Amino acid sequence: MQQNNGIKFGTDGWRAVIGDTYTFKNLQVLSQAVADYLGRNKKVAVGFDTRFMSDKFAAVVAEVLSNNAIKVVLSDRPVPTPALSLATRDLKMDLGIMITASHNPAEYNGFKIKMPSGGAAPVEVTREIENLLHKNTPVESSAQGVLFEKKDLTRDYVKFIRNYIELKKIKNKKFKVLVDAMYGSGDSFIARILEGTSIKLEFMRNTINPSFGGSRPEPVEENLDELKQRVKIEKFDLGIALDGDADRIAAVAPGGVFIHPQKILGLLALHLNQDRYWSGGLVKTVCGTMMMDNIADFLKIKLYETPVGFKYISNLMETEDIVAGGEEAGGMGVKGYIPERDGSMAGLLLIEMMAFRNKNILKILNEAEKQFGKYYYVRMDLHLERRVEPKKENLPGELLGKKVVRINESDGIKLICADKSWLMFRGSGTEPIMRIYAESRQSLAQANKLLNLGKKLILKDGL
């Protein structure tokens, strides 16, 4: 049996280094497997981000699919992943394919698959496609040439969100908002959506730069120093950061205060429930903050907990009544939209929340933390020489003097104490990396002590 050339889907698509495993040849092989999975006379939407050669890679995918008698709609410009997801659903496509490596470093590119609903492809679909790799040789172009339609996928995306957002409520507000596109495909779509309002929008890093300015386009605090400084010095009411394909968000409050995505999810749930009067449950992942539990209890809504990965949240959003769902990394999904993440939508809803409550985001956050508790959440990616799996029997019965009252093994191992502090271990499925998460209600210093305890436990012989 022929090898799959290193093509393997992870939690959110296939990603690889350009010129190493991510090659035109491998894209042809993978696209042929997708064509074999679908069969002839189906329809596929193909989009791409601002990464190096993404447009050329997308054209190769479109060509192979077209040569297999599949009707292809190819984006005529870089788009956010949620725009591709929305087009997949609204154009009634059989699949959507997005050429992006999301927040990975510049040397990577990737391949995401979206279902007809716009949601992420489940494991059973990606596994079946993997099993079809090399089944058939990629079909050559016909004598008539490649036939596929190029289309602006952004127009309907902007139109949908303008109808979703309460623009009348926002229209006369004069909040100052700074958006950091991190050189990704989020670009300045928020300006198109807020056109005609009095919001004072400014953008940074919203040009195409395939090197991402030497950083990775990931909206984590260490990559947002300039955004934090500008929000503080220039007195913005809100700063928004998007990742490379604009499906994830982080935010900055007045004074340069970083708002962790975990807290953004809580704010979205409160806004949609209390200001919009929408019903529905709340979804967090197993490594999500306990603040969500308190919010769900207060709102008297059901709280769902999934393994790590937005595809699990996406699946719930398709089968249950969910008002909001989100992951630790900044992916947020909301009711009445695609069952997927959208960083721009989440940012616009924060602006809408400010408009409804007539307060900047820091005042809203402070009120929420006063009511539901101020949680301190930290994470560490521990690089090891070999993969390690923690054994429950080797883990302690208390953490920093607090008794462990519950162990959650749904995805990794999570030790939960009576005071709601916790420590979690979750190994990477592909690399010798142990992800360690911790949360404390006491202080950031206490959360970091839990994290360091976790590191010592992993490095300890015999664990």
Buried (B, 14 or more C-beta within 10 A) or exposed (E): EEEBBEBBBEBBBBBBBBEEBBBEEBBBBBBBBBBBBBEEEBBBBBBBBBBBBBBEBBBBBBBBBBBBBBBBBBBEBBBBBBBBBBBBBBBEBBBBBBBBBBBBBBBBBBBBBBBBBBBBBBEEBBEEBBEBBBEEEBBEEEEEEBBBEBBEBBEBBBEBBBEBBBBEBBEEBEBBBBBBBBBBBBBBBBBBBBEEBEBEBBBBBBEEBBEBBEBBBBBBBEBBEEBBEBBBEEEBBBBBBBBBBBBBBBBBBBEBBBBBBBBBBBBBBBBBBEBBEBEBBBBBBBBBBBBBBBBBEEBEBBBBBBBBBBBBBBBBBEEEEBBBBBBBBBBBBBBEBBBBBBBBBBBBBBBBBBBBBEBBBBBBBBEBBEEBBBBBBBBBEBEBEEEBEBEEEEBEEEBBEBEBEEEBEEBBBBBBBEBBBBBBBBBBEEEEBBBBBBBBBBEEEBBBBBBBBBBEBBEEEEB
